[in-house]
């Protein structure tokens, strides 16, 4: 039966957000368990570029607060009915019962961990379009800054679902990698995630 602890409610949501902090870890699932290269680093293909904007993760928790959160093995759970993977509307009465939820267990999946505080430090620059240099009057590439932020994105069957959102100049969300500039951002975020990925954490 589907784990009841993953089902959202307003009480559990408020408790979770009160305790959520930069020391928490997110867990991201991969298609298989072969996730490390010869140097022991995360393989780039484990962070798919097409999924990079709004990258889906489960909140695992951290070691100083009693946080209601996902367990590592939850990465093996795949919802098979789309109506059970929709965003939660915030109404406790719309949450399904565990026995109503259609899912399967995919134990061939792998996973890695990312610390929230390190994700929130991801940033970079990318060129898009042109502008005139105010001093030389020359036409130059216009430079923008991108940053990453971890945000709760509760699904009707997953209280612990969080996404990594990417923003342009701190306020406009980037939702796809259209054009060469989007590709630069996607690769920059992926490179940063590879650098900060963990493979064994202790939450005791």
Secondary structure, 3 states (H helix, E strand, C coil): CCCHHHCCCHHHHHHHHHHCCCCCEEEEEECCCCCECCCCCECHHHCCHHHCCCEEEEEEECCCCCCCCCCHHHHHEEECCHHHCCECCCCHHHCCCHHHCCEEECCCCEEEEEEHHHHCCCEEEEEEEEEECCCCCCEEEEEEEEEEEEEECCECCECCEEEEEEEECCCEEECCCCHHHHHHHHHHHHHHHHHHCECCCCCC
